[in-house]
Amino acid sequence: MAATLKDIAQAVGVSLATVSRVLNYDRTLSVSDHTRKQIFEVAENLNYSKLKRRPILANKQLKIAVVQWYSKTKELDDLYYMSILLGLEKRSEQRHFITMRTFQNDLSKIDDDVDAIIAIGKLSPQQVQALAEMTPNLVFVDQDQLANGYDSVVTDFQIAVQQVVDYFTQQGQSRIGLLHGTEWTTDEQSEVLDPRYLEFKRLMQARGQYDESCVFAGDYTNQSGYAQMTHAIETLGDQLPAAFFVTNDPMAAGALKALREADIAVPQRVSLIGFNDTTIARYVFPELSTVHVNTELLGTTTVDLIENRIQTGRTTPQRVTVGTSLVLRESTLQK
């Protein structure tokens, strides 16, 4: 049986991440020359197959593991992450790279000889560390890990939320409600706050317009959007805001259903804007105004970062922020 990084790490008495970074000639790693020499000697003695192939050449067919944070069942209900995945697989195919899908709860399926890992979604610090021990070539999509030293591709939530709030304000709707999501990483170690909620709260407080009674938290599902809007209608009554920002499209679709069942006219009485511009936005009634996120670009940019890091030997982390655009449809008043 061929030697693995784990075999070398155990023989030398260091972590998998240290072994991987040394064998990838990462000179930014703070480790003694003696330890470096030990790792190479053990790798050679164990006939570690990747030793002779480093550094990776520009024309090498890269092998990339794609780790999804959602379970397989939940992934099918979330077109946003599915679209990112399709974008990165499309770019990988164009580059003739090999990609292998797995889920955060099944990292054992990742081969020892992967060149890089792309992580899609939200991970706890413990989960990030587990991936870092497999390879130094990591890119995170939809989670900003730049401060922890990893390449990241994220959406510009700040400008997106500002565009929504500005639009409602220009329409004379300064009292704005919010339906947002909250969730936990799959290991239940870290709560993931909705960055759109955080930006909305910051912006509205700065304008002196934030009203906690008009903010409702759900779990990003259609059912949650329905339940939270029903709760808003029941608790606020005649004080229901004339404008609502909903932080993803499935929740917005559920909110539309609740408004319709309560005989509240959209957009005449309540205007609604969702987020992501998934296909559901065009197949609900009325058609949903939403913030368009270029999910395919998120995916392709991730692969480009991996390719750049490996081919150039870059060790300085980069963050790429992808912009958004506001798409106005029938769920908002347009004066």
C-alpha positions as CSV (number, residue, x, y, z in Angstrom):
1,M,0.0,0.0,0.0
2,A,1.3,3.5,-0.9
3,A,2.3,5.8,1.9
4,T,0.0,8.7,2.7
5,L,0.5,12.1,4.3
6,K,-0.9,10.6,7.5
7,D,1.9,8.0,7.6
8,I,4.5,10.7,7.2
9,A,2.9,12.9,9.9
10,Q,2.8,10.1,12.4
11,A,6.4,9.1,11.7
12,V,7.7,12.6,12.1
13,G,5.3,13.6,14.9
14,V,3.8,16.7,13.2
15,S,0.4,17.6,11.8
16,L,-1.0,16.6,8.4
17,A,-1.1,20.3,7.4
18,T,2.7,20.7,8.2
19,V,3.6,17.7,6.1
20,S,1.4,18.9,3.2
21,R,2.8,22.4,3.3
22,V,6.5,21.2,3.5
23,L,6.0,18.8,0.6
24,N,4.4,21.7,-1.4
25,Y,7.6,23.8,-0.8
26,D,5.7,26.4,1.3
27,R,8.5,28.6,2.6
28,T,6.1,30.8,4.6
29,L,5.6,27.9,7.0
30,S,7.3,28.5,10.4
31,V,9.1,25.1,10.9
32,S,12.7,24.3,11.6
33,D,15.1,23.1,8.9
34,H,15.5,19.9,10.9
35,T,11.8,19.1,10.7
36,R,11.7,19.9,7.0
37,K,14.6,17.6,6.4
38,Q,12.9,14.9,8.5
39,I,9.7,15.1,6.5
40,F,11.4,14.8,3.1
41,E,13.6,11.9,4.4
42,V,10.6,10.0,5.7
43,A,8.6,10.7,2.6
44,E,11.5,9.4,0.5
45,N,12.0,6.3,2.7
46,L,8.3,5.5,2.6
47,N,8.4,6.0,-1.2
48,Y,5.7,8.7,-1.0
49,S,4.4,8.9,-4.6
50,K,3.7,12.6,-4.8
51,L,7.2,13.6,-3.7
52,K,8.7,13.4,-7.1
53,R,5.8,15.5,-8.6
54,R,6.3,18.7,-6.7
55,P,6.0,21.5,-7.4
56,I,2.9,21.2,-9.6
57,L,3.5,22.2,-13.2
58,A,1.3,24.5,-15.2
59,N,0.2,21.8,-17.5
60,K,-0.7,19.3,-14.8
61,Q,-4.3,18.0,-14.7
62,L,-5.4,19.2,-11.2
63,K,-7.4,17.0,-8.9
64,I,-9.9,19.1,-6.9
65,A,-12.2,17.9,-4.1
66,V,-15.4,19.9,-3.7
67,V,-16.8,19.9,-0.2
68,Q,-20.4,20.9,0.2
69,W,-21.7,21.9,3.7
70,Y,-25.3,20.9,3.1
71,S,-26.4,17.3,3.2
72,K,-27.3,15.7,-0.1
73,T,-31.0,16.0,0.6
74,K,-30.9,19.6,1.6
75,E,-28.7,20.5,-1.3
76,L,-31.5,19.6,-3.7
77,D,-33.8,22.1,-2.0
78,D,-31.3,25.0,-2.4
79,L,-30.8,26.2,-6.0
80,Y,-28.3,28.8,-4.9
81,Y,-25.6,26.4,-3.8
82,M,-26.4,24.0,-6.7
83,S,-25.8,26.9,-9.1
84,I,-22.4,27.7,-7.6
85,L,-21.5,24.0,-7.9
86,L,-22.5,23.9,-11.5
87,G,-20.4,27.0,-12.3
88,L,-17.2,25.6,-10.7
89,E,-17.7,22.2,-12.4
90,K,-18.2,24.0,-15.8
91,R,-14.9,25.9,-15.3
92,S,-13.1,22.8,-14.2
93,E,-14.3,21.0,-17.3
94,Q,-13.0,23.8,-19.4
95,R,-9.6,23.5,-17.7
96,H,-9.6,19.7,-17.9
97,F,-9.4,19.5,-14.1
98,I,-10.8,16.5,-12.2
99,T,-13.4,17.3,-9.6
100,M,-14.8,15.1,-6.9
101,R,-17.9,16.0,-4.8
102,T,-18.3,15.1,-1.2
103,F,-20.1,16.5,1.8
104,Q,-18.7,18.0,5.0
105,N,-19.9,15.0,7.1
106,D,-18.0,12.6,4.8
107,L,-14.4,13.8,4.4
108,S,-13.1,10.3,4.3
109,K,-14.0,10.2,0.6
110,I,-11.3,12.8,-0.2
111,D,-8.3,11.1,-1.7
112,D,-4.8,11.8,-0.3
113,D,-3.5,13.0,-3.6
114,V,-5.9,15.9,-4.2
115,D,-4.2,19.1,-5.2
116,A,-6.8,21.4,-3.7
117,I,-10.1,21.6,-1.9
118,I,-13.0,24.0,-2.6
119,A,-15.4,24.4,0.3
120,I,-18.9,25.6,-0.5
121,G,-21.0,27.1,2.3
122,K,-20.5,27.8,6.0
123,L,-18.0,25.8,8.1
124,S,-17.0,26.0,11.7
125,P,-13.4,26.7,12.8
126,Q,-13.0,23.0,13.6
127,Q,-14.2,22.0,10.1
128,V,-11.9,24.5,8.5
129,Q,-9.0,23.1,10.4
130,A,-9.9,19.5,9.3
131,L,-9.7,20.7,5.6
132,A,-6.4,22.6,6.2
133,E,-4.8,19.4,7.5
134,M,-5.4,17.8,4.1
135,T,-4.0,20.5,1.9
136,P,-2.8,24.2,2.0
137,N,-4.6,24.8,-1.2
138,L,-8.1,25.8,0.0
139,V,-10.7,28.2,-1.4
140,F,-13.9,29.0,0.4
141,V,-17.1,30.1,-1.4
142,D,-19.8,32.0,0.3
143,Q,-17.7,32.3,3.5
144,D,-15.0,34.9,4.1
145,Q,-12.0,33.1,5.4
146,L,-9.4,35.8,4.4
147,A,-8.6,36.7,8.0
148,N,-7.7,33.0,8.7
149,G,-5.3,33.0,5.7
150,Y,-7.4,31.3,3.0
151,D,-8.6,32.4,-0.4
152,S,-12.3,33.3,-0.4
153,V,-15.0,34.2,-3.0
154,V,-17.9,36.1,-1.5
155,T,-20.9,38.2,-2.6
156,D,-21.0,42.0,-1.9
157,F,-23.8,42.0,0.6
158,Q,-23.1,45.6,1.7
159,I,-23.9,47.3,-1.6
160,A,-26.7,44.8,-2.3
161,V,-28.5,45.6,0.9
162,Q,-27.9,49.3,0.4
163,Q,-29.5,49.1,-3.0
164,V,-32.6,47.5,-1.6
165,V,-33.0,50.0,1.2
166,D,-32.3,52.9,-1.1
167,Y,-34.9,51.7,-3.6
168,F,-37.6,51.3,-0.9
169,T,-36.7,54.8,0.5
170,Q,-37.0,56.4,-3.0
171,Q,-40.5,54.9,-3.2
172,G,-41.4,56.6,0.0
173,Q,-41.3,53.4,2.1
174,S,-38.9,54.3,5.0
175,R,-40.4,51.8,7.4
176,I,-39.0,48.5,6.1
177,G,-39.5,45.0,7.4
178,L,-37.0,42.2,7.2
179,L,-37.3,38.4,7.0
180,H,-33.9,36.8,7.4
181,G,-32.3,33.5,8.1
182,T,-30.2,32.0,10.8
183,E,-28.6,28.5,10.9
184,W,-25.8,26.4,12.3
185,T,-22.8,24.7,10.8
186,T,-23.3,21.0,10.2
187,D,-21.3,20.1,13.3
188,E,-23.5,22.4,15.3
189,Q,-20.4,24.2,16.6
190,S,-21.0,27.7,15.1
191,E,-24.1,29.8,14.6
192,V,-24.1,31.4,11.1
193,L,-25.7,34.9,11.2
194,D,-27.2,36.2,8.0
195,P,-24.8,38.9,6.7
196,R,-27.7,40.6,5.0
197,Y,-29.4,41.0,8.4
198,L,-26.3,42.4,9.9
199,E,-25.8,44.9,7.1
200,F,-29.6,45.8,7.1
201,K,-29.5,46.5,10.9
202,R,-26.3,48.6,10.6
203,L,-27.6,50.6,7.7
204,M,-31.1,51.2,9.2
205,Q,-29.7,52.1,12.6
206,A,-27.4,54.7,10.9
207,R,-30.4,56.2,9.3
208,G,-32.4,56.1,12.5
209,Q,-35.0,53.8,10.9
210,Y,-34.4,50.4,12.5
211,D,-37.4,48.9,14.1
212,E,-36.8,45.5,15.9
213,S,-40.5,44.7,15.9
214,C,-40.4,44.5,12.1
215,V,-37.6,42.0,12.0
216,F,-38.3,38.3,11.9
217,A,-35.9,35.3,11.8
218,G,-36.4,32.0,10.0
219,D,-34.3,29.3,8.4
220,Y,-34.2,30.1,4.7
221,T,-37.0,27.7,3.7
222,N,-40.3,28.4,1.9
223,Q,-42.2,27.2,5.0
224,S,-40.2,29.5,7.3
225,G,-41.0,32.5,5.0
226,Y,-44.6,31.7,5.2
227,A,-44.6,31.2,9.0
228,Q,-42.7,34.4,9.7
229,M,-44.8,36.6,7.4
230,T,-47.9,35.1,9.0
231,H,-46.5,36.0,12.4
232,A,-45.7,39.5,11.2
233,I,-49.3,40.0,9.9
234,E,-50.8,38.7,13.1
235,T,-48.6,40.7,15.5
236,L,-48.3,44.0,13.5
237,G,-51.8,44.2,12.1
238,D,-52.4,47.7,10.6
239,Q,-48.8,48.6,11.5
240,L,-47.5,46.0,9.0
241,P,-44.7,47.8,7.0
242,A,-45.4,48.6,3.3
243,A,-42.1,47.1,2.3
244,F,-40.3,43.9,3.2
245,F,-36.8,42.7,2.3
246,V,-36.5,38.9,2.5
247,T,-33.0,37.5,2.4
248,N,-33.5,34.6,0.0
249,D,-36.0,33.7,-2.7
250,P,-37.6,30.6,-1.1
251,M,-38.5,32.6,2.0
252,A,-39.8,35.4,-0.1
253,A,-42.0,32.9,-2.0
254,G,-43.4,31.7,1.3
255,A,-44.0,35.3,2.4
256,L,-45.9,36.0,-0.8
257,K,-48.2,33.0,-0.1
258,A,-48.9,34.3,3.5
259,L,-49.8,37.8,2.2
260,R,-52.0,36.3,-0.5
261,E,-53.9,34.1,2.0
262,A,-54.4,37.2,4.2
263,D,-55.8,39.2,1.3
264,I,-53.0,41.7,1.5
265,A,-52.3,43.0,-2.0
266,V,-48.8,42.8,-3.4
267,P,-47.4,45.3,-4.3
268,Q,-50.3,47.8,-3.7
269,R,-50.2,47.3,0.1
270,V,-46.9,45.5,0.6
271,S,-43.9,45.5,-1.7
272,L,-41.4,42.6,-1.5
273,I,-37.8,42.1,-2.5
274,G,-36.0,38.8,-2.3
275,F,-32.4,37.7,-2.7
276,N,-30.3,35.5,-5.1
277,D,-32.6,35.6,-8.2
278,T,-33.0,31.9,-8.4
279,T,-35.6,30.4,-10.9
280,I,-38.3,30.5,-8.2
281,A,-38.3,34.3,-8.5
282,R,-39.8,34.2,-12.0
283,Y,-42.3,31.4,-11.3
284,V,-44.3,32.8,-8.3
285,F,-47.2,35.3,-8.5
286,P,-46.6,38.1,-8.7
287,E,-43.1,37.7,-10.1
288,L,-40.5,38.5,-7.4
289,S,-38.3,41.5,-7.4
290,T,-34.9,40.3,-6.1
291,V,-31.2,40.9,-5.9
292,H,-29.4,39.0,-8.7
293,V,-26.3,37.1,-7.6
294,N,-24.1,35.7,-10.4
295,T,-23.7,32.2,-8.9
296,E,-21.9,30.9,-12.0
297,L,-19.3,33.6,-11.6
298,L,-18.8,32.7,-8.0
299,G,-18.1,29.1,-9.1
300,T,-15.8,29.9,-12.0
301,T,-13.8,32.5,-9.9
302,T,-13.2,29.8,-7.3
303,V,-11.6,27.5,-9.8
304,D,-9.5,30.4,-11.2
305,L,-8.2,31.2,-7.7
306,I,-7.1,27.6,-7.2
307,E,-5.4,27.5,-10.6
308,N,-3.5,30.7,-9.9
309,R,-2.4,29.6,-6.4
310,I,-1.0,26.3,-7.6
311,Q,0.6,27.5,-10.8
312,T,2.2,30.6,-9.4
313,G,3.1,29.2,-5.9
314,R,1.2,32.1,-4.4
315,T,0.8,31.9,-0.6
316,T,-0.7,35.3,0.1
317,P,-4.5,34.8,0.5
318,Q,-6.9,36.6,-1.8
319,R,-10.6,37.6,-1.4
320,V,-12.7,38.1,-4.5
321,T,-16.0,40.0,-4.0
322,V,-18.6,39.5,-6.7
323,G,-21.1,42.3,-7.2
324,T,-24.9,42.1,-7.5
325,S,-27.7,43.9,-9.2
326,L,-31.3,44.7,-8.2
327,V,-33.9,43.1,-10.5
328,L,-37.3,44.8,-10.3
329,R,-40.4,42.7,-11.1
330,E,-44.1,42.7,-10.2
331,S,-43.7,42.4,-6.4
332,T,-42.6,46.0,-5.9
333,L,-44.2,49.3,-6.7
334,Q,-42.4,51.1,-9.5
335,K,-43.4,54.8,-9.6
